[in-house]
């Protein structure tokens, strides 16, 4: 593990990257007023109509669709990739039109129990012979920043502080707390993803609603130095694998649920339109990945919270439909996980059955007990999707299920215990 000073050093590096990668073929209007209006030059003004200007994300959150000046070759085990700006292309191929990928999300925090969960999930992935791993975000939590910092009335010399002096001290204390939280979070992200990266499989990671964008990007850059098989899906927007195209929608749509208030990664309606453009480029079946799901329409959907409401993003749902994207993987709504549905969520797709379309929520990989909408309890979950041609099927893994299957049922235990008792004298 690299020293903390190196991690912090990457922050300034990634900020610079965000600046130099700005611009390109897709224009982003960064006006903070999401309902801003403008008048076009085609007669809208004369007719009294107004044309909405769609708000857009920052480039260090949702990477722009810009190619690099110098494509870079990357060796990952026996595989070769070329990174060209937002595009990552696998250069080697095999004759089979088949691929298996491992999907997990919401590991939440760097803890011993969660690292054990990752080991068990990896055992499942390796047994299924996956060719790549996708982490859908919320790798590790941001430490909470106190909303109110208590400031003394007097300085160390007993002088009464003015309101301006107290305000300055409060800003410094809050800033220090943020720096400490970001530094620790950076270390936590790198340690958790390192567990996955040690497999030497390609590992693709997208930001969740818990990570600060600068910290996340810095962690991904640090990891890539030591693990060339780790890729940041905030900046890599399309992954052209041998038999599958992955397109990413980084960030989260609802600012109320973004934990890092001072360094948010938000996407907007205009950003989802990039999925349509990326889908046009694809030459294989397409799977979209994002931390949060699209808005669906049923109580059995993958975006339903425990209270029963569908809370996915309608912009994302619309873009997926317009782009004709048949497959997707999303996390965040933990209690709705452990299944796949059709796009509008009205039909649950059965496991181990090849279908022409499915949208998956693998459930939380976190070891904390979580009550699921289907009445079960999760102590860690993940999934594998198996693509053959233009069809796919999925399988859900629950941490502990193998141990439970291997253990005798309660009735069997009672019989065994009775058999062990000595016969009556």
Buried (B, 14 or more C-beta within 10 A) or exposed (E): EBEEEEBBEBBEEBBEBBEEBBEBEBEBEEEEEEEEEEEEEEEEEEEEEEEEBBBBBBBBBBBBBBEEEEEEEBEBEEBEBBBBBBBBBBEEEEEEBBBBBBBBBBBBBBBEEBBBBBEBBBEBBEEBEBBBBBBBBBBBBBBEBEEEBEBEEEEEEEEEBEEEEBEEBBEEBBEEBBEEBBBBBBBBBBBBBBBBBEBEBBBBBBBBBBBBBBBBBBBBBBBBEEBBBBBBBBBBBBBBBBBBBBBBBBBBBEEEEBBBEEBBBBBBBBBBBBBBBBBEBBEBBBBBBBBBBBBBBBEBBBBBEEEEEBBBBBBBBBBBEEBEBBBBBBBBBBBBBBBBBBBBBEEBBEEEEBBEBBBBBBBBBBBBEBEBBEEEEBBBBBBBBBBBEEBBBBBBBBBBBBEEEEEEEEEEEEEEEEEEEEEEE
